[in-house]
């Protein structure tokens, strides 16, 4: 069917909007790909010294993960689109952030976008995963470590909940596992720096 393909493609294009770059340009800041970690994400934008830009980037990156899934939830039933299409839309939006077609396929690591997808899958599960990220980030001051912990815990919390609270489908569970593995892979250099003790902490200057 054409509808799932169109929904997936639309989600990918929405995910390809690199808001770290867009917001930085709009606010007259340096391109986040030129300083710090070089990663076009909210954490690196924070290194510019503008907390406002970092917050806006974070919210928009999460929104672009949430929106495609919700669009399928709201309007997909009329076109025969169900949980499988929602899972594909979330995964496609996440992939768009990692490999954005509008920015030469050089994207960020996808933490905020993955959070938006999880919130769309189920607000309770998304909230618990976000709480996991926040606790680890506050205690360690390492955004990368918090992201890795959240990536591991997302499917773990679902399994511990035995589906009774989260009500996630098998398609969405597979999407969560795929996003988690991609998040860990995208943080492979951060993992090396964490082991070496050279990883930058939250709030560090560019």
N, C-alpha and C positions, 0 to 999 in steps of 0.2 A: 504493500500500500504506500501511496505517496505521502500521506499525512504524517506518519512517524518520521520519515526522512526530512520533511520540511520543518517539523518541530525540533528535530535534532540539529539541523543546520542553523535555524534561527537562534537556538540556545548557544551554539558555538560562536556565532557572530556577536551576540550580546556579551559573551564571556571574553571576546577578543578586545573589548574596550579596556585599554590599560589606563585605569583612572589615576594611578600614581603619576604617570606622565601628563595626562590631561589636566589634572588638578594643579600640578606643579607649574605647568605652563600658564594656566589661568590665573594663578596667584603670583606670577613673576618670580618663581623659584628656579633653581638649577634643575636640570633633568636628573632624576634620581638614578639613572643608569650611569652617571658620570662621577659619583662619589660613593663613599661608604662601601657597602657590599656590591653595589651596582645593580641590586635587585629592585625592579619596579614594584614595590609593595609598601604598605603603610609603615612598617618598621623602619625601612630605609628612609622614607620621606621624613620620619621623625628626626632623623639625624641632620636634616636641614635646619633644625631649630624651630620649625613651625609646627606646633602641636595641632593647630587648627587644620592645616593641610593634611596631617597624618590622620586625624579623626575623620575628615571628609573622605579621604581615600579609603580608609577602613570600611566606612559605612557603604560607600558606593561599590566597593569590591564585593562586600557581602550581599548587597542588593542584587547585583548582576548574577549571583548564584541562586538567589531566592526566586527572582522574578520568572525565569523560564519554567521552573517546576510548577510554580503557582499558576502560570498561564495555562499549562496543560491540565492542572487540577480544575481550574475554573471553566475552561472551554473545551477540553479534550474529549469529554464523554460524547458530545454530539458527533464526533468524528471517529469514535471507536478507540480513543486513546485512553489507556489505563495506567496502572502502576509501572508497567514496563516502559512506557513512553516517558513517564515522569522520571524514572531512573536514568534513562538515556539523556533526557534534557539536562538533568543535574550534572551528569558526567561530562556532557558536551560543553556546558558552560565552564566547568572546571578546566577541561582541556583547552578551551579558548583562552583562559587566563594564562595557562602554561605556555601555549604556543599561539599567540594572537596573530591572526592573519593581517591585521592593520599595522602591526609593529614588527614586521619581518620575522615573525614566529619566535621572538625573543621576549618571553614573558616572565612573570614572577613565580612564586612558589605555591600560591594558591590557598593559603591558610584561611584568609577571610572569605574567599569565594566558597571554599568547602564548608565553612561554617554556615554561610547563607543557604547552601544546598541542604544541609542537615536540618536547619530550622524549617525549611519548606517541607522536607520529608516528615518531620514530626517536631513541633516546637519544644516538647519536653526533652527529647533526646538531644536536640540542638543546644538547649540551655545547659544540660548536664555536661556536654562536651566543652562548651564555652567556659563553664565553671572550672573544668579540669585545666584548660589552657591558662585561665587567669590565676589559679592557685599556684601552678608550677612557675608561671612567669613572675609572680610576686615574690615567691620564695627564692627562686634561682636568679632572677633578672636576665635570664636567657630566653629570648623569644623563640629561638630555634628549638631549644629543649622542650619548651611548652608546646610547640607545634607537633613535635615528634610524639610527645606523650598523648596529646589529643588524638593524633592519627591512630595510635595503637588502641586507645581507649574507646573510640567511637563504636567499632563493632563489638568490643568487649562488653561495654555497657549494655548493648542490645542483647547479647547472649545471656548476661547475668539477669537482665530483666525478663528473659524467657519469652519476649514478645508480648507479654500481658500489658505492659505499660506503653511500650513504644508502638506496637501495631505496625511494624515495618514489613513490607513484602520481601520475598526472596530476591526480587529484582533490585530493590533498594538496598538490601544487605550487600549484594554483590557490588553495587555501585560504591557503597561505603568502603568496602575492602579495597576496591581498585583505587579510590581516591587516597586512602591511607597509604597504600604501597607507593603510589606516585609521589605523595608528600614526603615520605621517607627518602625516596630516591632523589628528589630535588634538594633535600637537605644533606646529601652525602658529604659535601665539603664542610658544612657546618658541623657534622658529626666528627670529622677529622680534626677540626679546630677545637671542638669541645674536649676531645681526648688529649689534644696537645696543650689545652689551657690557654688558647689564643683567641677564642671566640669573643666577639664584641657583646657587651651587655646593653640592655635597654637603656636609652637615655644618653648613650655615648655620643660625643660630637663627631661630625663628619671629618 
